[in-house]
C-alpha cells in the first residue's frame, strides 16, 4: 500500500454557502458560519473548519 492510498480521504460534502443572513451556528463554538440557517446537518465556522482539517490531516 502506498502513502497516497493510506492518506486518501473521501471529499467531504459541504453545505451550500449562504447569500446572506441568517447564518447557521457552528456546532462546536456557536459562532456564525458561512452556511444558511436552513441547512440541515453539521456546520462549522471557518476557524473550527480549519482546526478540524488540521486534526484529520495525514501527518505522513
Biopython code that builds the backbone (N, CA, C, O; Angstrom):
import numpy as np
from Bio.PDB.StructureBuilder import StructureBuilder

atoms = [
    (1, "UNK", "N", (0.853, -1.176, 0.000)),
    (1, "UNK", "CA", (0.000, 0.000, 0.000)),
    (1, "UNK", "C", (0.896, 1.236, 0.000)),
    (1, "UNK", "O", (1.803, 1.334, 0.827)),
    (2, "UNK", "N", (0.664, 2.167, -0.897)),
    (2, "UNK", "CA", (1.473, 3.378, -0.979)),
    (2, "UNK", "C", (0.970, 4.418, 0.017)),
    (2, "UNK", "O", (-0.139, 4.308, 0.542)),
    (3, "UNK", "N", (1.808, 5.434, 0.271)),
    (3, "UNK", "CA", (1.411, 6.521, 1.162)),
    (3, "UNK", "C", (0.191, 7.236, 0.621)),
    (3, "UNK", "O", (-0.668, 7.676, 1.386)),
    (4, "UNK", "N", (0.111, 7.353, -0.696)),
    (4, "UNK", "CA", (-1.022, 8.043, -1.307)),
    (4, "UNK", "C", (-2.327, 7.315, -0.995)),
    (4, "UNK", "O", (-3.333, 7.955, -0.687)),
    (5, "UNK", "N", (-2.321, 5.975, -1.071)),
    (5, "UNK", "CA", (-3.516, 5.197, -0.759)),
    (5, "UNK", "C", (-3.897, 5.368, 0.716)),
    (5, "UNK", "O", (-5.075, 5.474, 1.057)),
    (6, "UNK", "N", (-2.904, 5.393, 1.563)),
    (6, "UNK", "CA", (-3.135, 5.490, 3.003)),
    (6, "UNK", "C", (-3.737, 6.839, 3.383)),
    (6, "UNK", "O", (-4.592, 6.909, 4.265)),
    (7, "UNK", "N", (-3.300, 7.905, 2.728)),
    (7, "UNK", "CA", (-3.704, 9.256, 3.107)),
    (7, "UNK", "C", (-4.915, 9.777, 2.345)),
    (7, "UNK", "O", (-5.382, 10.882, 2.622)),
    (8, "UNK", "N", (-5.424, 9.021, 1.407)),
    (8, "UNK", "CA", (-6.565, 9.477, 0.630)),
    (8, "UNK", "C", (-7.811, 9.496, 1.503)),
    (8, "UNK", "O", (-8.162, 8.502, 2.138)),
    (9, "UNK", "N", (-8.469, 10.646, 1.519)),
    (9, "UNK", "CA", (-9.693, 10.815, 2.286)),
    (9, "UNK", "C", (-10.782, 11.233, 1.309)),
    (9, "UNK", "O", (-10.561, 12.095, 0.459)),
    (10, "UNK", "N", (-11.942, 10.630, 1.427)),
    (10, "UNK", "CA", (-13.062, 10.986, 0.556)),
    (10, "UNK", "C", (-13.378, 12.470, 0.720)),
    (10, "UNK", "O", (-13.314, 13.017, 1.821)),
    (11, "UNK", "N", (-13.713, 13.091, -0.369)),
    (11, "UNK", "CA", (-14.046, 14.516, -0.359)),
    (11, "UNK", "C", (-15.269, 14.753, 0.534)),
    (11, "UNK", "O", (-16.300, 14.099, 0.375)),
    (12, "UNK", "N", (-15.143, 15.680, 1.456)),
    (12, "UNK", "CA", (-16.231, 15.985, 2.381)),
    (12, "UNK", "C", (-17.351, 16.712, 1.642)),
    (12, "UNK", "O", (-17.103, 17.519, 0.746)),
    (13, "UNK", "N", (-18.568, 16.416, 2.029)),
    (13, "UNK", "CA", (-19.717, 17.111, 1.469)),
    (13, "UNK", "C", (-19.916, 18.379, 2.274)),
    (13, "UNK", "O", (-20.051, 18.335, 3.496)),
    (14, "UNK", "N", (-19.932, 19.511, 1.584)),
    (14, "UNK", "CA", (-20.090, 20.787, 2.271)),
    (14, "UNK", "C", (-21.452, 21.385, 1.951)),
    (14, "UNK", "O", (-21.960, 21.227, 0.842)),
    (15, "UNK", "N", (-22.034, 22.065, 2.913)),
    (15, "UNK", "CA", (-23.304, 22.732, 2.649)),
    (15, "UNK", "C", (-23.093, 23.909, 1.696)),
    (15, "UNK", "O", (-21.978, 24.418, 1.583)),
    (16, "UNK", "N", (-24.145, 24.342, 1.016)),
    (16, "UNK", "CA", (-24.005, 25.496, 0.116)),
    (16, "UNK", "C", (-23.747, 26.767, 0.913)),
    (16, "UNK", "O", (-24.257, 26.915, 2.024)),
    (17, "UNK", "N", (-22.959, 27.689, 0.356)),
    (17, "UNK", "CA", (-22.699, 28.978, 1.008)),
    (17, "UNK", "C", (-23.976, 29.813, 1.001)),
    (17, "UNK", "O", (-24.742, 29.777, 0.038)),
    (18, "UNK", "N", (-24.201, 30.558, 2.071)),
    (18, "UNK", "CA", (-25.378, 31.416, 2.177)),
    (18, "UNK", "C", (-25.134, 32.722, 1.440)),
    (18, "UNK", "O", (-24.006, 33.212, 1.391)),
    (19, "UNK", "N", (-26.190, 33.284, 0.869)),
    (19, "UNK", "CA", (-26.097, 34.586, 0.206)),
    (19, "UNK", "C", (-26.136, 35.721, 1.220)),
    (19, "UNK", "O", (-25.701, 36.833, 0.923)),
    (20, "UNK", "N", (-26.647, 35.452, 2.400)),
    (20, "UNK", "CA", (-26.741, 36.473, 3.444)),
    (20, "UNK", "C", (-27.395, 35.882, 4.681)),
    (20, "UNK", "O", (-27.734, 34.699, 4.705)),
    (21, "UNK", "N", (-27.575, 36.716, 5.723)),
    (21, "UNK", "CA", (-28.172, 36.222, 6.959)),
    (21, "UNK", "C", (-29.574, 35.676, 6.711)),
    (21, "UNK", "O", (-30.198, 36.069, 5.725)),
    (22, "UNK", "N", (-30.087, 34.810, 7.538)),
    (22, "UNK", "CA", (-29.488, 34.283, 8.766)),
    (22, "UNK", "C", (-28.513, 33.139, 8.488)),
    (22, "UNK", "O", (-28.727, 32.332, 7.583)),
    (23, "UNK", "N", (-27.467, 33.084, 9.260)),
    (23, "UNK", "CA", (-26.444, 32.052, 9.119)),
    (23, "UNK", "C", (-26.620, 30.979, 10.188)),
    (23, "UNK", "O", (-27.094, 31.260, 11.289)),
    (24, "UNK", "N", (-26.236, 29.758, 9.859)),
    (24, "UNK", "CA", (-26.269, 28.667, 10.829)),
    (24, "UNK", "C", (-25.163, 28.869, 11.855)),
    (24, "UNK", "O", (-24.127, 29.455, 11.541)),
    (25, "UNK", "N", (-25.372, 28.394, 13.070)),
    (25, "UNK", "CA", (-24.346, 28.458, 14.119)),
    (25, "UNK", "C", (-23.386, 27.284, 13.967)),
    (25, "UNK", "O", (-23.780, 26.198, 13.542)),
    (26, "UNK", "N", (-22.122, 27.512, 14.318)),
    (26, "UNK", "CA", (-21.122, 26.451, 14.343)),
    (26, "UNK", "C", (-21.512, 25.453, 15.430)),
    (26, "UNK", "O", (-21.890, 25.850, 16.532)),
    (27, "UNK", "N", (-21.422, 24.165, 15.125)),
    (27, "UNK", "CA", (-21.809, 23.151, 16.107)),
    (27, "UNK", "C", (-20.791, 23.025, 17.239)),
    (27, "UNK", "O", (-21.095, 22.421, 18.267)),
    (28, "UNK", "N", (-19.602, 23.577, 17.073)),
    (28, "UNK", "CA", (-18.571, 23.483, 18.111)),
    (28, "UNK", "C", (-18.506, 24.724, 18.994)),
    (28, "UNK", "O", (-18.477, 24.609, 20.219)),
    (29, "UNK", "N", (-18.482, 25.920, 18.383)),
    (29, "UNK", "CA", (-18.273, 27.138, 19.174)),
    (29, "UNK", "C", (-19.472, 28.092, 19.171)),
    (29, "UNK", "O", (-19.455, 29.108, 19.866)),
    (30, "UNK", "N", (-20.504, 27.772, 18.398)),
    (30, "UNK", "CA", (-21.740, 28.557, 18.309)),
    (30, "UNK", "C", (-21.567, 29.902, 17.607)),
    (30, "UNK", "O", (-22.484, 30.722, 17.645)),
    (31, "UNK", "N", (-20.422, 30.160, 16.968)),
    (31, "UNK", "CA", (-20.225, 31.370, 16.168)),
    (31, "UNK", "C", (-20.961, 31.202, 14.840)),
    (31, "UNK", "O", (-21.216, 30.072, 14.422)),
    (32, "UNK", "N", (-21.311, 32.314, 14.163)),
    (32, "UNK", "CA", (-21.967, 32.208, 12.856)),
    (32, "UNK", "C", (-21.040, 31.556, 11.829)),
    (32, "UNK", "O", (-19.825, 31.751, 11.855)),
    (33, "UNK", "N", (-21.634, 30.784, 10.932)),
    (33, "UNK", "CA", (-20.880, 30.142, 9.858)),
    (33, "UNK", "C", (-21.139, 30.880, 8.554)),
    (33, "UNK", "O", (-21.786, 31.927, 8.543)),
    (34, "UNK", "N", (-20.632, 30.331, 7.456)),
    (34, "UNK", "CA", (-20.881, 30.890, 6.126)),
    (34, "UNK", "C", (-22.063, 30.182, 5.468)),
    (34, "UNK", "O", (-22.331, 30.405, 4.287)),
    (35, "UNK", "N", (-22.769, 29.337, 6.206)),
    (35, "UNK", "CA", (-23.804, 28.486, 5.641)),
    (35, "UNK", "C", (-25.184, 28.954, 6.072)),
    (35, "UNK", "O", (-25.330, 29.552, 7.138)),
    (36, "UNK", "N", (-26.207, 28.688, 5.252)),
    (36, "UNK", "CA", (-27.557, 29.145, 5.591)),
    (36, "UNK", "C", (-28.113, 28.439, 6.822)),
    (36, "UNK", "O", (-27.821, 27.271, 7.078)),
    (37, "UNK", "N", (-28.916, 29.173, 7.570)),
    (37, "UNK", "CA", (-29.544, 28.623, 8.772)),
    (37, "UNK", "C", (-30.460, 27.456, 8.432)),
    (37, "UNK", "O", (-30.683, 26.582, 9.270)),
    (38, "UNK", "N", (-30.988, 27.430, 7.224)),
    (38, "UNK", "CA", (-31.921, 26.373, 6.812)),
    (38, "UNK", "C", (-31.223, 25.044, 6.521)),
    (38, "UNK", "O", (-31.898, 24.030, 6.349)),
    (39, "UNK", "N", (-29.887, 25.023, 6.461)),
    (39, "UNK", "CA", (-29.164, 23.791, 6.147)),
    (39, "UNK", "C", (-29.315, 22.791, 7.288)),
    (39, "UNK", "O", (-29.091, 23.121, 8.453)),
    (40, "UNK", "N", (-29.696, 21.571, 6.938)),
    (40, "UNK", "CA", (-29.831, 20.508, 7.937)),
    (40, "UNK", "C", (-28.567, 19.662, 7.919)),
    (40, "UNK", "O", (-28.312, 18.960, 6.941)),
    (41, "UNK", "N", (-27.785, 19.716, 8.967)),
    (41, "UNK", "CA", (-26.551, 18.958, 9.043)),
    (41, "UNK", "C", (-25.516, 19.696, 9.865)),
    (41, "UNK", "O", (-25.808, 20.732, 10.463)),
    (42, "UNK", "N", (-24.314, 19.165, 9.892)),
    (42, "UNK", "CA", (-23.227, 19.739, 10.680)),
    (42, "UNK", "C", (-22.637, 20.934, 9.943)),
    (42, "UNK", "O", (-22.261, 20.827, 8.776)),
    (43, "UNK", "N", (-22.556, 22.070, 10.624)),
    (43, "UNK", "CA", (-21.943, 23.266, 10.062)),
    (43, "UNK", "C", (-20.850, 23.748, 11.009)),
    (43, "UNK", "O", (-21.023, 23.753, 12.228)),
    (44, "UNK", "N", (-19.733, 24.148, 10.434)),
    (44, "UNK", "CA", (-18.606, 24.660, 11.209)),
    (44, "UNK", "C", (-18.246, 26.055, 10.720)),
    (44, "UNK", "O", (-18.347, 26.348, 9.529)),
    (45, "UNK", "N", (-17.819, 26.926, 11.656)),
    (45, "UNK", "CA", (-17.326, 28.243, 11.268)),
    (45, "UNK", "C", (-15.964, 28.062, 10.598)),
    (45, "UNK", "O", (-15.371, 26.989, 10.704)),
    (46, "UNK", "N", (-15.458, 29.084, 9.912)),
    (46, "UNK", "CA", (-14.166, 28.933, 9.234)),
    (46, "UNK", "C", (-13.025, 28.515, 10.166)),
    (46, "UNK", "O", (-12.169, 27.727, 9.766)),
    (47, "UNK", "N", (-12.998, 29.024, 11.392)),
    (47, "UNK", "CA", (-11.924, 28.687, 12.332)),
    (47, "UNK", "C", (-12.010, 27.213, 12.731)),
    (47, "UNK", "O", (-11.006, 26.502, 12.670)),
    (48, "UNK", "N", (-13.183, 26.748, 13.135)),
    (48, "UNK", "CA", (-13.338, 25.351, 13.537)),
    (48, "UNK", "C", (-13.151, 24.418, 12.347)),
    (48, "UNK", "O", (-12.624, 23.317, 12.503)),
    (49, "UNK", "N", (-13.577, 24.845, 11.157)),
    (49, "UNK", "CA", (-13.391, 24.041, 9.951)),
    (49, "UNK", "C", (-11.894, 23.839, 9.688)),
    (49, "UNK", "O", (-11.462, 22.736, 9.355)),
    (50, "UNK", "N", (-11.108, 24.905, 9.839)),
    (50, "UNK", "CA", (-9.662, 24.826, 9.628)),
    (50, "UNK", "C", (-9.018, 23.929, 10.687)),
    (50, "UNK", "O", (-8.171, 23.096, 10.366)),
    (51, "UNK", "N", (-9.422, 24.099, 11.950)),
    (51, "UNK", "CA", (-8.859, 23.278, 13.027)),
    (51, "UNK", "C", (-9.204, 21.801, 12.833)),
    (51, "UNK", "O", (-8.372, 20.932, 13.093)),
    (52, "UNK", "N", (-10.410, 21.515, 12.383)),
    (52, "UNK", "CA", (-10.810, 20.131, 12.143)),
    (52, "UNK", "C", (-9.992, 19.544, 10.994)),
    (52, "UNK", "O", (-9.596, 18.379, 11.044)),
    (53, "UNK", "N", (-9.742, 20.336, 9.976)),
    (53, "UNK", "CA", (-8.914, 19.865, 8.854)),
    (53, "UNK", "C", (-7.488, 19.561, 9.334)),
    (53, "UNK", "O", (-6.878, 18.592, 8.881)),
    (54, "UNK", "N", (-6.962, 20.375, 10.239)),
    (54, "UNK", "CA", (-5.623, 20.132, 10.794)),
    (54, "UNK", "C", (-5.600, 18.830, 11.597)),
    (54, "UNK", "O", (-4.638, 18.066, 11.515)),
    (55, "UNK", "N", (-6.650, 18.579, 12.369)),
    (55, "UNK", "CA", (-6.708, 17.359, 13.190)),
    (55, "UNK", "C", (-6.789, 16.103, 12.343)),
    (55, "UNK", "O", (-6.223, 15.072, 12.704)),
    (56, "UNK", "N", (-7.485, 16.180, 11.224)),
    (56, "UNK", "CA", (-7.709, 14.996, 10.406)),
    (56, "UNK", "C", (-6.725, 14.853, 9.256)),
    (56, "UNK", "O", (-6.792, 13.876, 8.510)),
    (57, "UNK", "N", (-5.811, 15.807, 9.099)),
    (57, "UNK", "CA", (-4.849, 15.761, 8.001)),
    (57, "UNK", "C", (-3.860, 14.609, 8.220)),
    (57, "UNK", "O", (-3.531, 14.253, 9.351)),
    (58, "UNK", "N", (-3.406, 14.051, 7.121)),
    (58, "UNK", "CA", (-2.411, 12.976, 7.177)),
    (58, "UNK", "C", (-1.064, 13.578, 7.563)),
    (58, "UNK", "O", (-0.599, 14.519, 6.920)),
    (59, "UNK", "N", (-0.448, 13.053, 8.589)),
    (59, "UNK", "CA", (0.838, 13.586, 9.030)),
    (59, "UNK", "C", (2.002, 12.825, 8.393)),
    (59, "UNK", "O", (3.167, 13.106, 8.675)),
    (60, "UNK", "N", (1.676, 11.866, 7.539)),
    (60, "UNK", "CA", (2.547, 11.103, 6.717)),
    (60, "UNK", "C", (3.860, 10.754, 7.197)),
    (60, "UNK", "O", (4.620, 10.093, 6.489)),
]
sb = StructureBuilder()
sb.init_structure("model")
sb.init_model(0)
sb.init_chain("A")
sb.init_seg("    ")
for serial, (resi, resn, name, xyz) in enumerate(atoms, 1):
    if name == "N":
        sb.init_residue(resn, " ", resi, " ")
    sb.init_atom(name, np.array(xyz, "f"), 0.0, 1.0, " ", f" {name:<3s}", serial, name[0])
structure = sb.get_structure()
